[in-house]
Amino acid sequence: MIYKRGKCKLGDGKCPKCGKRGSCGVYWYKFMWQGRLVRESTKQGNDKVARQMESAHRTSLAKGEVGIREKKAAPTLAEFLKKDFLPYAETAHAAKPNTLRYYRTGAASLTDANLGKLSLDEINDQHAKQYAAKLSNLSPSTVNCGLRTLRRAINLAVEWGTIDRKPKITLAKGERQRERVLSDREQVVYLAACNQPWKDAATVILGAAMRPGEVFGLRWERIVFNDENGGLIQIAEGKSKAARRYLPMVRAVYDALRARWETAGRPETGWVFPSDSKCGHLTTPKTAHAAAIARANEEKKQLEYFEPYCLRHTAGTMLGESGCDVFTLARIMGHSSILITQRYIHPQAESIERAFSKLAGHKGGHNQQTRVGGGHKTGHSRKLPILRNRGKRRNSPLLKGLSGEPGRTRTCNPLIKSQLLYH
């Protein structure tokens, strides 16, 4: 509540102290907050302003109570990258030197550009496009290294509460894609031109649809050989929880890994692809990959250049074309979302016709009335419509394709039956 203090008694209608008509003094407010009396002067003679000041005081107390503080100014992009993002990347990606090197390169590019001077909360897609235009003399992959680093930094800033919004950042176009599918001839020619140990690593990528980094980090304790020319590969680490999975070995993968195991003296532990690098295993195949393509072209094999990741994309595409459903393929590829896996599934007319032929493959019949619940007292009964071919529809090509014989009663597919029951 608000009240006035310092008012005096009126004589002839005027204050004997200040000479003004009405009561003098200023407004005060008082209220109880958590059992404590709060009382302060507004030093104002206007009751409306006094009420606003009382409300502002209540709001400030409420902010302090729930831990809300006044919004701090967002740091510049360069400051956030140096003090927050890079220390986080060095800790989170300590076991992934390539990833750490990628983010360091992108952070250095962003810091050197004018983008690093901007406040983190004012960066938008227009600034990203200006950054890409300034570096147009570089390759799109180099430009996108900085833009992907910017994306990741902004996502972390939103997650940590440094800024409130996450703007859209568009990548530069023209980047070399990794979605080429190798033909059977190209696969044979390429593997024949590869040297060890990259040849065995490429065989595993192509045969198990694994990521190159997953193959490089394989250890013998994660591989199980069976006596029947088979085995399992356990992937214990990856980009997400979905990356942790078990994969069976096809014959080519089994032969390659078994030969390496025998040559190494049948070790129980250790790296499958050891090297002299700091991490102790093979890290990048760029040199061996480029040498294999050059060697194949020297023999006039006409092998067009492709990225090493295309081996995994080729394996995923072959699995999709073999009839593997999208959910199983997502599990094999280690994807956390089937939206990523859908690019490997390309339904053709033959697969659609095969699906409908399976739908028409159920034989038998059903009664006009089908009860749900098996006749129990608690069960509910509903009538299912019978799919019959009547009149001129007997000779319909569509119905012929479904039933195989005109005029014959079709058996209700279980999937359709469930839809009829509940819809």
N, C-alpha and C positions, 0 to 999 in steps of 0.2 A: 504494500500500500504506500501511497505518498501522502505527505502532510506538510504543512507550512510551519516554520519556526521563525521567531523573531518578530511576529506581528504585535502590534500595540493596540491599545484601546482607542477608539475614535472619539473625538470631541464633537466638533460641529460638522462632521463629515469629512474632516481631513486628519491625516496622521500628524500628531504634534512633533514627530521626529523628522520625517522626510517631507511633510507638507503635501503628500499625494493623497488623493481620495482612495478609499479602500485600505485593506490591510497590507502592510509591507512585509519584508522577510523573503526567504527562499524556500524552495521545496526540498524536502528530505524524503528518502524511501527507506522502508524496513521490511524485512521478510525473514522467515526461518529457513535455514539450510542445514540439513542433517543435525537438527537439534541445537543449532547455534544461531543466535540473532545477528543478522546482518543489517546495519544501519549506517547510511552515509548521506552526506549532503550532495545535492546536485549542483548547488550554486546557481540555480536557475529559478527565475520567477514564472516561467511558463510551464503549466501543468503537463502539456503534451510532450515537451522535451524531457521533462522529469520522468514521465512514464517510459519513454524510449530508453533513457539511461538506466532505469531499473531493469528493463528487459535485457539490455546488453550485459548488465552485470550478472544476471541469472544465466545467460547463455555462456559467458566466460567460465562461470563456476561449473556448468554442466560439461563443458569441453575438458576442463581439468579433471573432472571426476571419471570420465570414460576414457581418458588418455588421448583425447583429440588435441592436436596442437595446430597452431597456425601453419599454413603451407609454406614450406621452405622453397627458396628459389632452386630450380633444377640446375645441375651442373652442365658444363659444356660437354660436348661429345668427347673431345680429347681428354678432359679430366676424368670422365666416367670410364673411358677405355683404359686409362693408365692406372687409376686407383681401384677400380672395381672389376671390370671385365677381364683384363689380362690376368690378375691374380687368381680369379675364379677359373679361367681356362687352364692355367698352369697346374692347378690342383685337380680339376675334374678330368683333364685329358693328359695326365702325367704319363699314362701307359700308352698313349696314342701320339707319338711324335709328329706324324703327318698332320693330324688334326690341329695340334698345337701350332705347328709351323704355318698352317693355313690361316689361322686366326691372327697370328702375329703379323703376317704379311698384310692381311686385310686391315688390321688396326693401324699399321704404319701408313698405309695408303690413305686411310680416312683422316688421320692426324695431319698429314702433310697437305691435304686439300683444304679448301676453305670450309668444308663441311665440319671439320673439327672445331671451329670457332663458334659454331652455333649452339644455342642452348638445346638440351636434349628434348625438351617438350615442344619445341617449335619446328623440329625437323619433320618434313612431309615428303610425299612422293616427288614433288616438284624439285626439291633440293637433291633428291637421289638422281633424277634425270639430268640435272645440271652437272652433278659429279660425273655421271657417265659420259656426258658430252665433252667435258674437259679432258677426259682420258680416252677420247675416241681413237687416238693414235695407237693405243694398246689393244691387245686381243680382247674379245668379249669375255673370255674365261678369267682374265686378269681383272677386268672391271667388276665382274660378278663376284670375285673373291672379296672385294671391299663391300659390295652391296649385301652379300650374305652375312658378312661379319656385322654390318650395320643392323640387319634384321635380328640376328641373335642378340646383339647388345640391347636393342630396344625391347625385345621380348623379356630379357632378364630385368631390365629397368622397370617394366610394368609389373613383373612378378615380385620384385623386391619393394615395390611401392615408391620408387623414385619418381616416376611419372604416372599419369592416370590413363593415358590413351596409347593405342598402338596403331600407328599409321601404316598404310599399305606401301610397301616398297617394291617397285617393279624392277625386275632384272633386265639386263641388256640382252638384246636379241643377237642371234648369230653365233651363239656358243656351240662348240662342237658337241653333238649329241652322242649319247651312249646307248642308243636304242636300235642299233643295226643288228639284224639277224643274219648270222653266217649260214651259208649253204653247206650241204654235206661235203662238197668238194673243197670248199674253203677251210672247213674244219680239219680235214685230213692233211691238206697242204700246209696249213699253219702249224699243226702239231709236229709234222715231220721236220719243219724248219727250226723248231725250238731247241735250245740247249738246256741241259740240266742246271739247276733244279727247277727252272721255270717251266719246263715241259711237263713235269709231274704236277706242279701247282696248277697249270692251265688245264690239265686233264681232270683234276679234281673239281675245278670251277665249272667246267663244261659238263661234267658228269653228275655233280651233286647240286648245281645251281647255288653255290655258296658265294658269298661276297669275297673279293680278293683278300681283304684284311682278315676275314675269318679263316681262310686257308693258311695265310702266313703265320697265324697264331696257333695253329694246331699243335697239340702235344700228344705224345704216344700214350699217355695214361687216359686220354679221351677217345682212343680208337680201340675197337674190339674186333678181332678177326675170328671168323667161324671156320670150321673145318670144311664146310660145304661151299667154298669160294664166295663167301659173303661176309658181311660184318656191319657194324654201326659206327657212326661218327657223332660224337657229342660236341655240341657247340655250347660252351658254358658262359660265354660273354658275348655281348653284342650291343647294338645301338639302342635296343629296348628289351623289355621282357619277352616279347614275341621272338626275338632273335635267339633265345635259348631253346634249343630243340635237338632232336635226334634225327639223323638221316641215314637211310640204308645205303649200302655201296652197290653200285652197278659193277659189272665185270671189269670195265676199263679202270674205274677208280680203285677197285680191289687189287688189280694187278699192279698198278703204279705204286700204291701205298705198301703193298706186301713186299715188292721188290726193294723199296727203300728201307723197310724194316729189316729184311734179311741182310742187306748190305751193311746196315748200321750195327749188326750184331744182336738183333732182337732186343733192343732196349725196352725197359719198362717205363722210363720217364725221359723227358727231354723234348726239345723242339723237333718237329718233323722236318722243317726246312731251316736248319741253323745257318747263321751267317756271322760276319765279323761286325755287325752293327751294334750300337749301344744296347738295343733291346735283346740282342742275341739271336734274332731270326730274320728271315727275309722281310723286307719292308716295301720296296717299290719295284715293279717289273718293267718300268719304262725303257731302260736300256736294253734288257733282254728281249722285250716285246718289239721294239723298233728293229733290233738286229734280226729277229726272226722274219719280219716282214721284208726287210731288205734282202735277206738270204733267199727267200722264196721268189722274189722278183728277179733276182739274178739268174734264176733257173727258168725265167719266162713263164712263171706260174700266174702272173697278172693278179696278184692279191692286193686289193685296194686297202688303204690304211683304215684301221678301226681302233677304238679305245679298248684296253684290256677288259673293261667292265662289260663290253658287248658279249663276252663269253658267258657271263651269268645271264644276261638278257636273252641270249640264244637258247640257253637251257630252259629258262622259264617259259619262253614261247613254245618250245617243243613240248613241254609238259602240258601247256594249255591246249595245244592242237591235238594232243593224244586223247583228249576227253576228260582231263582232270577238272573237277569243279573248282570254282573260285575259292571256296573256303579251304579245301585241302591244299590248293596251290599256295594260298596265303600262309598256311602253316609250314609248308616246305620252304618257301622263300624267306620266312622269318619276318613277314610284314605285320605291323600292328593294326593295319586297316585294309579292308578288301578294296577300298578305293584305289590304292596303289596297285593291287594285283589285277584289277580289271583291264589294264592295258595289255596283259598277256593273254586275255581271253578274247578271241575273235570268232563269234559264232558264224558259221557258214550255213548255206542252205542244206548241206548234207547233214550237219549236226542237228539242225532244227527238225528235219524230216525224221532223223533217227529218234529224236525225243518223242515225237508224236507216234512213231511206230511202237515204241515201248509203251506208250499210253494205251494203244490199241491192242497190245499183246495179252491183256488179261482176258481170260475166257471164263464162261460160266454165266450164271444169271442170278437174279434176286427177286424176292417176292415184292408185290406191290406195296406191302406195309412192312416196315422194318422197325422194330422196337429197340429203343436204347435203354440199357439198364438190365437186360436179361430177364425182364418180367418181375423184378423185385418191386416191392411196394414203394420204395423210395425212388425208383427209376422213373423217368419221364419218357413218354412215347411220342414220336413224331413220324409223319409219313414222308417218305422219300419219293420224289417223282421218278417214274420209270422212263429211261431214255429209249424211246421207240422211234422207228422210221415209219412214218405213215404217209399214205397217199403218194403224191408226186415226189415226195422227198426220198422215197425208197432208192431211186436211181441217182441221187445226188453224188457227184464225184467226191465231195468232201466226206460224206458219210461212208462211201465205199472205201476211202483211204483210212478211215478210222476203224471200221468194223471188219472190213475184208469181204463181207457178204451183204448184199442189199436185203433189207427187211428183217435182219436178225437183231434180237434184243442185246444191247451192250451191257456188259458188266460195269457197275459203277466203280470207278477208280477210287482207292482209299483216300487220296488227296481230295478228290471232288466230293466224296462222301462226307469228309470232315467239314468242308465248306458248306455243304447243304445242311448239315446238322446245326451249325452255329451261325448261319447267316440267313 
